[in-house]
Amino acid sequence: MDNKLLKKISKINKNFIVKINPNQFITSFKGKVNSKHLIQKFNGKFNSNLFDPILLFQLLQDKVNNFGRISNNNHVILSQSKFWARTITWFIMGSAGFAVTWLAVAETDEVVIAAGKLQPKGGVIDVQMPIEGVTSKVLVNEGDSVKKDQILILLDTQITESRNNSLQKNLELNNIIAKKLSLLVKEGAVSELQYLQQQEKIEDIKQRIATNRVQMSYQEIISPIDGIVFDLKPKGPGYVASTSEPVLKIVPKDNLLAKIDIDPRKIGFVKVGKNADISIDSFPASDFGVIEGTVTSIGSDALPPNPTERKGFRFPAKITLKNQVLKLKSGKTLPLQAGMSLTANIKLRKVTYLQLLLKKFSDKADSLKSLN
């Protein structure tokens, strides 16, 4: 009887600890039993001795004491089943143990992240004016593809041509004077020294003519390599060119490579030959993937800070790309362009995820100590 009653109560409320005050329960039940209505309703149907409320209360109290546990406060506590509590506890402990084991066993790549940009292997070529002059015609536009020895800019030749004509006339005149002096030297009218001085003057004019002809040959600015026109300054005639600054740049059509700057605090394990995954900033890796590469050179010393570019000390390095295009999963390719910014993940060694987590915590602790 006790077990059946306990099961019924457990079915009614299995998720809570039920506290019952026996005195309140008995008082309430006694009031119900003493009701005249109930006595009249069941009068004659039961033995009066069996229907004695006091006896009924005592029997009920015995039942409660048999299946419950009486607390110090005289409360009866119905205990919740421990099956689900144990199941959930073991599940949580098992999951935690599996997670820790996986973190301690599963390996990944420890990487150093470095920013940089794409550039040609040969570097960008600066094209400067060999002489000072004024542009008469610009034959290319920004972004044009040019061939080696192709004419890019023409300079105004009017000044050099007029100078050359003047020198030629001056040479002819001095030659005539030299001939006359030669005759006078033979007659003894003038000294031989005067004749020699005239000859030196003629040689000087000839050198000036030769220099002017060289300058005339420089009136055409030609491309030194095959490439793409970049940063073209003269847009048309009348541009005054100086020999100290480039008038345009040529980006070679060579294979591109990644030029990056590595933080000195992370340079320790970076060596030539390490593999790297390169993400082009304009083509996010999550959508377009990465380009594989290999570190081919590392600077022997750190470059000084550059306030204009907000860069501190850093080691320059270069990464050779395995592909010159970005290959998509669909089979399509995206062309790369010099100057594109990138992020390189240089793979150092295999470590477990637990080691990475511990290292991060250690770095955080060290940074907090340095602040103190």
C-alpha positions as CSV (number, residue, x, y, z in Angstrom):
1,M,0.0,0.0,0.0
2,D,2.8,2.4,0.9
3,N,4.6,1.8,-2.4
4,K,1.5,2.3,-4.4
5,L,0.7,5.5,-2.7
6,L,4.2,6.8,-3.2
7,K,4.1,6.0,-6.9
8,K,0.8,7.9,-7.3
9,I,2.2,10.9,-5.5
10,S,5.4,10.7,-7.6
11,K,3.3,10.7,-10.8
12,I,1.4,13.7,-9.7
13,N,4.5,15.7,-9.0
14,K,7.9,14.2,-9.9
15,N,9.9,17.4,-10.5
16,F,9.5,19.0,-7.2
17,I,10.2,18.3,-3.5
18,V,6.7,18.4,-1.9
19,K,6.5,19.5,1.7
20,I,3.3,18.6,3.6
21,N,2.5,19.8,7.1
22,P,0.7,16.8,8.7
23,N,-1.2,18.9,11.3
24,Q,-2.6,21.2,8.6
25,F,-3.5,18.2,6.4
26,I,-5.2,16.3,9.2
27,T,-7.1,19.4,10.4
28,S,-8.4,20.1,6.9
29,F,-9.3,16.5,6.4
30,K,-11.0,16.3,9.8
31,G,-13.1,19.3,8.9
32,K,-14.3,17.6,5.8
33,V,-15.1,14.4,7.6
34,N,-17.0,16.0,10.4
35,S,-19.3,17.6,7.8
36,K,-22.9,16.7,8.5
37,H,-23.5,16.4,4.8
38,L,-20.9,13.7,4.5
39,I,-22.1,11.9,7.6
40,Q,-25.7,11.9,6.4
41,K,-24.6,10.8,2.9
42,F,-22.7,7.8,4.1
43,N,-24.8,7.0,7.2
44,G,-25.6,3.3,7.5
45,K,-23.2,2.3,4.7
46,F,-20.2,1.9,7.0
47,N,-19.5,0.5,10.4
48,S,-19.5,3.5,12.8
49,N,-16.3,2.2,14.4
50,L,-14.6,2.2,11.1
51,F,-15.8,5.6,10.3
52,D,-14.5,7.1,13.5
53,P,-12.6,10.3,12.3
54,I,-10.0,10.0,15.1
55,L,-9.2,6.5,14.1
56,L,-9.1,7.5,10.4
57,F,-6.7,10.4,11.2
58,Q,-4.4,8.0,13.1
59,L,-4.3,5.5,10.2
60,L,-3.6,8.4,7.8
61,Q,-0.8,9.7,10.0
62,D,0.7,6.2,10.1
63,K,0.7,6.0,6.3
64,V,2.4,9.4,6.0
65,N,5.1,8.4,8.4
66,N,5.7,5.1,6.6
67,F,6.4,6.4,3.1
68,G,7.8,9.9,3.9
69,R,10.8,11.3,5.8
70,I,10.0,13.7,8.6
71,S,12.3,16.7,8.7
72,N,13.3,18.7,11.8
73,N,10.5,21.1,11.1
74,N,8.0,18.3,11.2
75,H,7.6,18.5,7.4
76,V,7.2,15.4,5.2
77,I,9.6,15.5,2.2
78,L,8.8,13.5,-0.9
79,S,12.2,12.8,-2.6
80,Q,12.6,13.4,-6.3
81,S,13.9,10.5,-8.5
82,K,17.7,10.5,-8.8
83,F,17.8,8.8,-12.3
84,W,17.6,11.9,-14.4
85,A,19.9,13.9,-12.2
86,R,22.6,11.2,-12.4
87,T,22.1,10.9,-16.2
88,I,22.5,14.6,-16.8
89,T,25.5,14.8,-14.5
90,W,27.2,11.9,-16.3
91,F,26.4,13.4,-19.7
92,I,27.9,16.8,-18.7
93,M,31.0,15.1,-17.3
94,G,31.4,12.9,-20.3
95,S,31.0,15.8,-22.7
96,A,33.6,17.9,-20.8
97,G,36.0,15.0,-20.8
98,F,35.6,14.4,-24.5
99,A,36.1,18.1,-25.2
100,V,39.3,18.3,-23.2
101,T,40.6,15.1,-24.8
102,W,39.9,16.4,-28.3
103,L,41.6,19.7,-27.5
104,A,44.6,17.8,-26.2
105,V,44.8,15.5,-29.2
106,A,43.6,17.4,-32.3
107,E,46.3,19.4,-34.1
108,T,46.3,22.6,-36.1
109,D,48.8,25.0,-37.6
110,E,50.4,27.7,-35.5
111,V,50.5,30.7,-37.7
112,V,52.0,34.2,-37.8
113,I,49.8,36.8,-39.4
114,A,51.5,39.5,-41.5
115,A,50.0,42.2,-43.8
116,G,51.5,43.3,-47.1
117,K,50.7,43.8,-50.8
118,L,51.3,42.3,-54.2
119,Q,54.1,43.5,-56.3
120,P,56.0,42.4,-59.4
121,K,59.2,40.4,-58.9
122,G,61.3,43.0,-60.7
123,G,59.7,45.9,-58.8
124,V,58.1,49.0,-60.2
125,I,60.3,50.9,-62.7
126,D,60.6,54.7,-62.4
127,V,60.9,56.5,-65.7
128,Q,62.8,59.9,-65.3
129,M,63.7,62.6,-67.8
130,P,67.3,62.3,-68.9
131,I,67.4,66.1,-69.4
132,E,65.2,69.0,-68.4
133,G,62.7,70.0,-71.0
134,V,59.1,70.6,-71.9
135,T,56.7,67.9,-73.1
136,S,55.3,68.4,-76.6
137,K,53.2,65.3,-76.8
138,V,52.1,62.5,-74.4
139,L,51.6,59.2,-76.4
140,V,50.2,57.0,-73.6
141,N,47.5,57.1,-70.9
142,E,47.3,55.8,-67.4
143,G,46.9,52.0,-67.4
144,D,48.1,51.4,-71.0
145,S,50.0,48.3,-71.8
146,V,53.4,49.2,-73.4
147,K,56.2,47.3,-75.0
148,K,60.0,47.7,-74.5
149,D,61.5,50.6,-76.5
150,Q,58.0,52.0,-77.2
151,I,57.9,55.8,-77.4
152,L,56.0,57.2,-74.4
153,I,56.6,61.0,-74.4
154,L,58.0,63.5,-76.8
155,L,59.8,66.6,-75.6
156,D,59.8,70.0,-77.3
157,T,62.8,70.1,-79.7
158,Q,62.6,73.7,-80.6
159,I,65.1,74.9,-78.1
160,T,67.7,72.2,-78.8
161,E,67.3,72.6,-82.6
162,S,67.8,76.4,-82.4
163,R,70.8,75.9,-80.1
164,N,72.2,73.3,-82.6
165,N,71.8,75.7,-85.5
166,S,73.5,78.5,-83.5
167,L,76.5,76.3,-82.7
168,Q,76.8,75.1,-86.3
169,K,77.0,78.8,-87.5
170,N,79.5,79.6,-84.8
171,L,81.6,76.6,-85.8
172,E,81.7,77.7,-89.4
173,L,82.7,81.2,-88.5
174,N,85.5,80.1,-86.2
175,N,86.8,77.8,-88.9
176,I,87.0,80.7,-91.3
177,I,88.9,82.7,-88.6
178,A,91.2,79.8,-88.0
179,K,92.1,79.6,-91.8
180,K,93.0,83.3,-91.9
181,L,95.1,83.0,-88.8
182,S,96.9,80.1,-90.4
183,L,97.9,82.3,-93.3
184,L,98.9,85.1,-91.0
185,V,101.1,82.8,-89.0
186,K,103.0,81.8,-92.1
187,E,103.6,85.4,-93.0
188,G,104.6,86.1,-89.4
189,A,101.8,88.7,-88.9
190,V,100.4,86.9,-85.8
191,S,101.9,84.5,-83.3
192,E,101.3,80.8,-83.5
193,L,99.8,80.9,-80.0
194,Q,96.8,82.9,-81.3
195,Y,96.2,80.3,-83.9
196,L,96.3,77.5,-81.3
197,Q,93.9,79.3,-79.1
198,Q,91.5,79.6,-82.1
199,Q,91.8,75.8,-82.6
200,E,90.9,75.2,-79.0
201,K,87.8,77.4,-79.4
202,I,86.7,75.4,-82.4
203,E,87.1,72.1,-80.4
204,D,85.0,73.5,-77.6
205,I,82.2,74.4,-80.1
206,K,82.4,70.8,-81.5
207,Q,82.0,69.3,-78.1
208,R,79.0,71.5,-77.4
209,I,77.4,70.5,-80.7
210,A,78.0,66.8,-79.8
211,T,76.3,67.3,-76.4
212,N,73.4,69.1,-78.0
213,R,72.9,66.2,-80.4
214,V,72.9,63.8,-77.5
215,Q,70.2,65.9,-75.9
216,M,68.2,65.9,-79.1
217,S,68.3,62.1,-79.0
218,Y,66.7,62.2,-75.6
219,Q,63.7,64.1,-76.8
220,E,61.9,60.8,-77.0
221,I,61.2,59.0,-73.7
222,I,60.9,55.3,-74.3
223,S,59.8,52.4,-72.2
224,P,62.6,50.3,-70.7
225,I,60.5,47.2,-70.3
226,D,57.2,45.6,-71.1
227,G,54.5,46.6,-68.6
228,I,51.6,48.8,-67.6
229,V,51.8,52.6,-67.3
230,F,51.3,53.8,-63.8
231,D,51.4,57.2,-62.0
232,L,51.6,59.2,-65.2
233,K,52.2,62.9,-64.3
234,P,52.3,64.8,-67.6
235,K,48.8,64.7,-69.1
236,G,49.5,66.8,-72.2
237,P,51.9,69.3,-73.8
238,G,53.6,72.0,-71.8
239,Y,54.6,69.9,-68.7
240,V,58.0,71.1,-67.5
241,A,60.1,68.0,-66.8
242,S,62.8,67.8,-64.1
243,T,65.6,65.2,-64.0
244,S,65.1,64.7,-60.2
245,E,61.6,63.2,-60.3
246,P,60.0,60.4,-62.3
247,V,57.4,61.4,-64.9
248,L,55.7,57.9,-64.8
249,K,56.2,54.4,-63.6
250,I,56.1,51.1,-65.4
251,V,54.6,48.0,-63.6
252,P,56.3,44.9,-65.1
253,K,54.3,42.0,-66.4
254,D,56.4,39.6,-64.4
255,N,54.9,37.2,-61.9
256,L,53.6,38.8,-58.8
257,L,54.8,38.1,-55.3
258,A,53.7,39.1,-51.8
259,K,55.8,41.6,-50.0
260,I,55.0,41.6,-46.2
261,D,56.1,43.1,-43.0
262,I,56.6,40.8,-40.0
263,D,56.3,41.9,-36.4
264,P,59.8,41.5,-34.7
265,R,58.1,39.8,-31.7
266,K,56.9,37.0,-34.0
267,I,59.9,36.6,-36.3
268,G,61.5,33.8,-34.2
269,F,60.1,30.7,-36.0
270,V,59.6,32.3,-39.4
271,K,62.2,30.8,-41.8
272,V,62.7,30.7,-45.5
273,G,60.8,27.8,-47.0
274,K,57.8,28.0,-44.6
275,N,54.4,27.6,-46.3
276,A,51.8,30.4,-46.2
277,D,48.2,30.9,-47.0
278,I,47.5,34.3,-48.6
279,S,44.2,36.0,-48.5
280,I,43.6,39.0,-50.8
281,D,41.7,41.7,-48.9
282,S,39.5,42.6,-51.9
283,F,38.5,38.9,-52.2
284,P,37.6,37.6,-48.7
285,A,39.0,34.1,-48.1
286,S,35.6,32.9,-46.7
287,D,34.1,33.4,-50.2
288,F,37.0,33.1,-52.7
289,G,39.6,31.0,-50.9
290,V,43.3,31.6,-50.4
291,I,46.5,31.4,-52.5
292,E,49.3,29.1,-51.4
293,G,52.8,30.4,-51.2
294,T,56.3,29.9,-49.8
295,V,58.5,32.3,-47.9
296,T,61.5,33.0,-50.2
297,S,63.4,35.9,-48.4
298,I,63.5,37.6,-45.0
299,G,65.2,40.8,-44.2
300,S,68.5,40.5,-42.2
301,D,67.5,43.4,-40.0
302,A,64.3,45.2,-38.9
303,L,63.3,48.4,-40.8
304,P,63.0,51.6,-38.7
305,P,59.6,52.9,-37.9
306,N,57.7,54.8,-40.5
307,P,55.4,57.4,-38.9
308,T,53.7,58.4,-42.2
309,E,52.5,54.8,-42.7
310,R,52.0,54.2,-39.0
311,K,54.5,51.3,-39.0
312,G,56.9,50.4,-36.2
313,F,59.9,48.1,-36.4
314,R,59.3,45.3,-38.9
315,F,61.1,42.6,-40.9
316,P,60.5,42.8,-44.6
317,A,59.8,39.4,-46.3
318,K,58.7,38.1,-49.7
319,I,56.4,35.2,-50.5
320,T,56.4,33.5,-53.9
321,L,52.9,32.6,-55.1
322,K,52.0,29.1,-56.5
323,N,49.3,30.6,-58.7
324,Q,49.1,34.0,-60.4
325,V,45.3,33.9,-60.3
326,L,42.7,33.2,-57.6
327,K,40.9,30.0,-58.5
328,L,37.3,29.6,-57.4
329,K,35.5,26.4,-56.6
330,S,33.3,26.9,-59.6
331,G,36.4,26.7,-61.8
332,K,36.5,30.4,-62.6
333,T,39.6,32.5,-62.0
334,L,40.1,36.0,-60.8
335,P,43.1,38.0,-62.0
336,L,45.5,39.5,-59.5
337,Q,46.9,43.0,-59.8
338,A,50.0,44.7,-58.4
339,G,49.3,46.8,-55.3
340,M,46.5,44.7,-53.9
341,S,46.6,44.5,-50.1
342,L,46.8,41.1,-48.5
343,T,47.0,39.1,-45.3
344,A,49.5,36.2,-45.1
345,N,49.2,33.4,-42.6
346,I,52.7,31.9,-42.3
347,K,52.5,28.3,-41.0
348,L,55.1,27.6,-38.3
349,R,54.5,24.2,-36.8
350,K,51.8,21.7,-35.7
351,V,50.4,22.3,-32.2
352,T,47.3,21.1,-30.4
353,Y,44.3,23.3,-29.7
354,L,45.0,23.0,-26.0
355,Q,48.5,24.4,-26.5
356,L,47.2,27.3,-28.4
357,L,44.7,28.1,-25.7
358,L,47.3,27.9,-23.0
359,K,49.6,30.1,-25.0
360,K,46.9,32.8,-25.4
361,F,46.2,32.7,-21.7
362,S,49.9,33.0,-21.0
363,D,50.3,36.0,-23.4
364,K,47.3,37.7,-21.7
365,A,48.8,37.1,-18.3
366,D,52.1,38.6,-19.4
367,S,50.5,41.6,-20.9
368,L,48.6,42.2,-17.6
369,K,51.8,41.9,-15.7
370,S,53.5,44.4,-17.9
371,L,50.7,46.9,-17.3
372,N,51.2,46.5,-13.5
